[in-house]
Amino acid sequence: MPLPAINVRALRAFIAVYEEQSFSRAAQRENATQSGMSTQVKNLEQQLGCELLSRDRKRLDLTPAGEIVYRNGQDILRLMLATERQVQDLGRTVSGLVRFGMIPTLTRAALIPALDSFKRDFPGVELSLVEEYSFSLMRRVLNGEIDFALVPGGDLPVGLTAQHVGRDREMIVSRPGLFADRPHLGPVPLSVLAGRRLIVPSALNVRRKGIEATLRAHGVYPAEMIEMDGMLATLELLGASDMVAILPSAICHPDKDGSRRQLNILNDPPMSIDYVMVRKTDSPLTRAARLMAERIAESTDQILNDWADGAQYGTQ
């Protein structure tokens, strides 16, 4: 006798419980009760005749059967939603609400061109932007608070899918004339930071570990390291003090002329950062969200490639 079809609600409950590693957090995510989530998962296990989750200390792990159900279940939910949205989009103008997030590194230069072109082509779409750092943005995507986010590449929480957007190059940023022997946009080695007052991101920022590891590996020791996550405050301090910072070129693009801040391409060693667009694995983007994500990716790519007009990362 064939098994009855898997209940979609039970499948969503199982996926949410595993990704959140908690029945209570999964219940909040799915707008359900904790007991209801537990019942849905138990019913699914009973229907399939096997356990899907095993508890190891304080962690929920997938059994071999659970791995199959989780992997295929994501595909099933994604295809169902994609089918619904494609049918709904037939013959419709692009409209609706797009909720998205960006790290401050990208909002300063890449956001405005993307917004201008998108609103010109799709005036019926309402936009809502959250500007935060990567950890918070990924959690918002996973919780369904925003549709997608542009963040630095790295380890992803379970339940998120990433698409590569571009690779950026790190620069050393200072007030004009602080490095008198180094021309604006010229290459500099990491050693110029020795004995300097260096602004660094806080420990939760994904770039912090990379900066500290690179400094240690090359024996470069600043006189002082000052934690600061506010990008606007960081840029103001860099333009008006003897502090320096390692920043991606994307946020430095408005300072390309060198009038307020000096930019020098870090080339010994070179440091880079990848940007990715993340979304929930089991939730395909709406047409409007997909188009907005594409515009931001295009704008980011233009900003990153524009440096070739003035200095090809220190080769001139």
Secondary structure, 3 states (H helix, E strand, C coil): CCCCCCCHHHHHHHHHHHHHCCHHHHHHHCCCCHHHHHHHHHHHHHHHCCCCEEEECCEEEECHHHHHHHHHHHHHHHHHHHHHHHHHHCCCCCCEEEEEEECHHHHCCCHHHHHHHHHHHCCCEEEEEEECCHHHHHHHHHCCCCCEEEEECCCCCCCEEEEEEEEEEEEEEECCCCCCCCCCCCEEEHHHHCCCEEEECCCCCHHHHHHHHHHHHCCCCCCEEEECCCHHHHHHHHHHCCEEEEEEHHHHHHHCCCCCCEEEEEEECECEEEEEEEEECCCCCCHHHHHHHHHHHHHHHHHHHHHHHCCCCCCC
